[in-house]
């Protein structure tokens, strides 16, 4: 029932996007597609696969788990295939957790590694989007709204952190310390707090990944003859990333495209060009995902799950 509802939501959203398209001029707009720039966008998505394995590796290292990069690259590539062709974006993350589970290792560690990588990546996406919005704030109301929202989130998080640090919550802390099922969380927090350099590497990798995502948007619009600035591409990427978190559609279908179109129009892009760019990004992503699927079919299971563990304390 839930899957059918998600499919219905995706169809409705795509239909709503199609209603606003001028179908008479569509062939002419498609004729403007620059295959070279589209190929560069495709290559940028491929580079994201490389960086994705890199940032996942550093997140695992924060949890004292070490795997060979080729193994993580193949695993993340397979996960990308699942995210694009399975009826839920969670499937890829579940697969990544499975591929990094090993005998004698707490299951919470690979789970925490994926969650941490997601959280740091989301923060990097919001930050890069905020930098882009700063450049657009003088001319775009949408950019100002984005800055207001991100600033609000930052203030709330800072306030909660400061309150937790200076306020007298000893009683609450003692009660939480007695909750047995929270022990894996506490253990992972202690573990990731020890590796300072890995935090820097993870943050750099996440920023590189998000910049590549913005480059894909930038190149997609440029390929259709409706170029946007990198600042606008960063804001559009952030909006699409936020929308992709909403579990209301199959693999974000319709939701991501709608966020790209809405944000692009908000920063001054023509509606038809925005729709075509959103579809172009989806098609390119599916092409890369299909390549990952082929790799999955021919993979012979190389790179056994044999991490080198650090201290488990």
C-alpha positions as CSV (number, residue, x, y, z in Angstrom):
1,X,0.0,0.0,0.0
2,X,2.8,2.4,0.9
3,X,4.7,1.6,-2.2
4,X,1.6,2.2,-4.4
5,X,1.0,5.5,-2.6
6,X,4.6,6.6,-3.3
7,X,4.2,5.6,-7.0
8,X,1.0,7.7,-7.1
9,X,2.7,10.7,-5.6
10,X,5.6,10.4,-8.1
11,X,3.1,10.2,-11.0
12,X,1.1,13.2,-9.8
13,X,4.2,15.4,-9.3
14,X,5.6,14.5,-12.7
15,X,2.2,15.2,-14.3
16,X,2.0,18.6,-12.6
17,X,5.5,19.5,-13.9
18,X,4.4,18.4,-17.4
19,X,1.3,20.6,-17.3
20,X,3.4,23.7,-17.3
21,X,5.6,22.7,-20.2
22,X,5.1,24.4,-23.6
23,X,5.1,21.2,-25.7
24,X,5.1,23.1,-29.0
25,X,8.6,24.5,-28.3
26,X,10.0,21.4,-26.6
27,X,11.6,19.9,-29.8
28,X,13.4,23.2,-30.4
29,X,14.6,23.3,-26.8
30,X,15.8,19.8,-27.0
31,X,17.7,20.5,-30.2
32,X,19.8,23.0,-28.2
33,X,21.2,20.2,-26.0
34,X,25.0,20.3,-26.1
35,X,26.2,16.7,-26.0
36,X,29.7,17.7,-24.8
37,X,28.4,19.5,-21.7
38,X,26.0,16.7,-21.0
39,X,28.9,14.3,-21.2
40,X,30.8,16.4,-18.7
41,X,27.8,16.3,-16.4
42,X,27.8,12.5,-16.8
43,X,31.5,12.4,-15.9
44,X,30.9,14.5,-12.9
45,X,28.4,12.0,-11.6
46,X,30.9,9.3,-12.2
47,X,33.4,11.3,-10.1
48,X,30.9,11.5,-7.4
49,X,31.0,7.7,-7.2
50,X,34.8,7.9,-6.6
51,X,34.4,10.6,-3.9
52,X,31.5,8.8,-2.3
53,X,33.7,5.8,-1.6
54,X,36.4,8.2,-0.2
55,X,34.1,9.9,2.3
56,X,32.6,6.6,3.3
57,X,36.0,5.2,4.0
58,X,36.8,8.1,6.3
59,X,33.6,7.7,8.1
60,X,34.3,4.0,8.6
61,X,37.8,4.9,9.9
62,X,36.3,7.1,12.5
63,X,34.6,3.9,13.7
64,X,37.9,1.9,13.6
65,X,36.8,0.1,10.5
66,X,39.2,-0.1,7.5
67,X,38.4,-1.5,4.1
68,X,40.2,-1.4,0.8
69,X,39.0,1.6,-1.3
70,X,38.2,-0.6,-4.4
71,X,35.9,-2.7,-2.3
72,X,34.1,0.4,-1.0
73,X,33.9,1.9,-4.5
74,X,32.2,-1.2,-5.8
75,X,29.9,-1.4,-2.8
76,X,28.9,2.3,-3.0
77,X,28.4,1.9,-6.8
78,X,26.0,-1.1,-6.2
79,X,24.2,1.0,-3.5
80,X,23.7,3.8,-6.0
81,X,22.1,1.3,-8.4
82,X,19.7,0.2,-5.6
83,X,18.9,3.8,-4.7
84,X,17.9,4.6,-8.2
85,X,16.1,1.4,-9.2
86,X,14.6,0.1,-5.9
87,X,11.4,1.6,-4.6
88,X,13.2,3.3,-1.7
89,X,16.4,5.3,-1.3
90,X,17.1,3.5,2.0
91,X,18.0,0.3,0.1
92,X,21.4,1.5,-0.9
93,X,22.3,2.5,2.7
94,X,21.1,-0.9,4.0
95,X,23.3,-2.6,1.4
96,X,26.3,-0.5,2.4
97,X,25.8,-1.4,6.1
98,X,25.6,-5.1,5.1
99,X,28.8,-4.9,3.1
100,X,30.7,-3.5,6.0
101,X,29.5,-5.9,8.7
102,X,32.1,-8.5,9.8
103,X,32.2,-11.3,12.4
104,X,33.1,-10.0,15.8
105,X,32.3,-6.3,15.0
106,X,29.4,-4.6,16.6
107,X,26.6,-4.0,14.1
108,X,26.2,-0.5,15.4
109,X,29.5,0.6,14.0
110,X,28.8,0.3,10.2
111,X,25.3,1.6,10.8
112,X,26.8,4.6,12.7
113,X,29.4,5.1,9.9
114,X,26.7,5.5,7.2
115,X,24.6,7.8,9.4
116,X,27.6,10.0,10.3
117,X,28.6,10.2,6.6
118,X,25.0,11.2,5.7
119,X,24.8,13.8,8.5
120,X,28.2,15.4,7.6
121,X,27.3,15.4,3.9
122,X,23.9,17.1,4.6
123,X,25.7,19.8,6.7
124,X,28.2,20.3,3.9
125,X,25.3,20.6,1.3
126,X,23.5,23.2,3.4
127,X,26.7,25.2,4.0
128,X,27.7,25.2,0.3
129,X,24.1,26.2,-0.6
130,X,24.3,29.0,1.9
131,X,27.5,30.3,0.3
132,X,25.7,30.3,-3.0
133,X,22.7,32.0,-1.5
134,X,24.9,34.8,-0.2
135,X,25.9,35.7,-3.8
136,X,22.3,35.7,-4.8
137,X,20.7,37.4,-1.8
138,X,20.8,40.8,-3.4
139,X,18.6,39.8,-6.3
140,X,16.7,36.6,-5.2
141,X,14.0,36.5,-2.5
142,X,14.3,32.7,-2.5
143,X,18.0,32.9,-1.7
144,X,17.3,35.2,1.2
145,X,14.7,32.7,2.5
146,X,17.2,29.9,2.2
147,X,19.7,31.9,4.2
148,X,17.1,32.7,6.8
149,X,16.2,29.0,7.2
150,X,19.8,27.8,7.4
151,X,20.7,30.5,9.9
152,X,17.7,29.4,12.0
153,X,18.9,25.8,12.0
154,X,22.4,26.8,12.9
155,X,21.2,29.0,15.8
156,X,19.0,26.2,17.1
157,X,21.8,23.7,17.0
158,X,24.3,26.1,18.6
159,X,21.8,26.9,21.3
160,X,21.1,23.2,22.1
161,X,24.8,22.5,22.1
162,X,25.6,25.4,24.5
163,X,22.7,24.5,26.7
164,X,23.8,20.9,27.0
165,X,27.3,22.0,27.8
166,X,26.7,24.7,30.5
167,X,23.3,23.7,32.0
168,X,22.9,21.3,34.9
169,X,21.7,18.2,33.2
170,X,23.6,15.8,35.5
171,X,20.4,14.0,36.5
172,X,19.3,13.5,32.9
173,X,22.8,12.3,31.9
174,X,22.8,9.8,34.7
175,X,19.4,8.5,33.7
176,X,20.5,8.2,30.0
177,X,23.6,6.4,31.1
178,X,21.5,3.7,32.7
179,X,19.6,3.1,29.5
180,X,21.1,-0.1,28.2
181,X,20.0,0.2,24.5
182,X,21.8,3.6,24.3
183,X,25.2,2.0,25.1
184,X,26.1,1.4,21.4
185,X,25.4,5.1,20.7
186,X,27.6,6.2,23.6
187,X,30.3,3.8,22.5
188,X,30.3,5.1,18.9
189,X,30.3,8.7,20.1
190,X,33.4,8.0,22.2
191,X,35.0,6.3,19.3
192,X,34.5,9.0,16.7
193,X,35.6,11.7,19.1
194,X,39.2,10.3,19.1
195,X,40.1,10.8,15.4
196,X,40.5,14.5,14.7
197,X,42.3,14.2,11.3
198,X,39.7,11.8,10.0
199,X,37.0,14.3,10.7
200,X,38.8,16.8,8.5
201,X,39.2,14.3,5.8
202,X,35.5,13.4,6.0
203,X,34.4,17.0,5.8
204,X,36.7,17.7,2.8
205,X,35.3,14.6,1.0
206,X,31.7,15.6,1.7
207,X,32.4,19.2,0.4
208,X,34.0,17.8,-2.7
209,X,31.0,15.5,-3.3
210,X,28.5,18.4,-2.9
211,X,30.6,20.6,-5.2
212,X,30.5,17.9,-7.9
213,X,26.7,17.7,-7.4
214,X,26.4,21.4,-8.0
215,X,28.7,21.0,-11.1
216,X,26.2,18.5,-12.5
217,X,23.4,21.0,-12.1
218,X,25.5,23.7,-13.6
219,X,26.5,21.6,-16.6
220,X,22.9,20.3,-17.2
221,X,21.6,23.9,-17.5
222,X,24.5,25.0,-19.6
223,X,24.0,22.0,-21.9
224,X,20.5,23.2,-22.6
225,X,21.5,26.7,-23.4
226,X,20.1,28.2,-20.2
227,X,23.3,28.6,-18.1
228,X,23.1,29.4,-14.4
229,X,25.8,30.6,-12.1
230,X,27.6,28.2,-9.7
231,X,26.0,30.0,-6.9
232,X,22.6,29.3,-8.3
233,X,23.6,25.7,-8.9
234,X,24.6,25.3,-5.3
235,X,21.3,26.6,-4.1
236,X,19.4,24.3,-6.5
237,X,21.5,21.4,-5.4
238,X,20.8,22.1,-1.7
239,X,17.0,22.3,-2.4
240,X,17.1,19.0,-4.3
241,X,19.0,17.4,-1.5
242,X,16.6,18.6,1.1
243,X,13.7,17.3,-1.0
244,X,15.3,13.9,-1.5
245,X,15.1,13.3,2.2
246,X,11.3,13.4,2.1
247,X,10.1,9.7,1.9
248,X,7.0,10.4,-0.1
249,X,8.0,9.2,-3.6
250,X,9.8,6.4,-5.3
251,X,13.5,7.2,-5.2
252,X,12.6,10.9,-5.0
253,X,11.0,10.8,-8.4
254,X,9.0,13.9,-9.0
255,X,10.0,15.4,-5.7
256,X,13.6,16.1,-6.7
257,X,12.6,17.3,-10.1
258,X,10.0,19.6,-8.6
259,X,12.5,21.1,-6.2
260,X,15.0,21.6,-9.0
261,X,12.4,23.3,-11.2
262,X,10.9,25.4,-8.3
263,X,14.3,26.6,-7.1
264,X,15.6,27.3,-10.6
265,X,12.5,29.4,-11.4
266,X,13.0,31.2,-8.1
267,X,16.5,32.3,-9.1
268,X,15.3,33.5,-12.5
269,X,15.5,30.5,-14.9
270,X,12.9,29.8,-17.5
271,X,10.4,27.1,-16.5
272,X,10.7,24.9,-19.6
273,X,14.5,25.0,-19.4
274,X,14.3,24.1,-15.7
275,X,12.1,21.1,-16.4
276,X,14.4,19.9,-19.1
277,X,17.5,20.3,-16.9
278,X,15.8,18.3,-14.1
279,X,14.9,15.5,-16.5
280,X,18.5,15.6,-17.9
281,X,20.0,15.2,-14.4
282,X,17.6,12.3,-13.7
283,X,18.5,10.6,-17.1
284,X,22.2,11.0,-16.5
285,X,21.9,9.6,-13.0
286,X,20.0,6.6,-14.3
287,X,22.7,6.0,-16.9
288,X,25.4,5.9,-14.2
289,X,23.2,3.7,-12.0
290,X,22.6,1.3,-14.9
291,X,26.4,1.1,-15.3
292,X,26.6,0.3,-11.6
293,X,24.0,-2.4,-12.1
294,X,26.1,-4.0,-14.9
295,X,29.1,-3.9,-12.6
296,X,27.0,-5.6,-9.9
297,X,26.0,-8.4,-12.3
298,X,29.6,-9.2,-13.3
299,X,31.2,-8.6,-9.9
300,X,32.7,-11.8,-8.6
301,X,32.7,-10.9,-4.9
302,X,36.3,-9.7,-4.9
303,X,37.5,-7.8,-1.9
304,X,36.2,-10.0,1.0
305,X,35.0,-8.2,4.0
306,X,38.1,-8.3,6.1
307,X,38.6,-4.9,7.8
308,X,41.6,-4.1,9.9
309,X,40.2,-3.0,13.2
310,X,41.6,-0.4,15.5
311,X,40.8,-0.2,19.2
312,X,37.3,-1.4,20.0
313,X,37.1,0.4,23.3
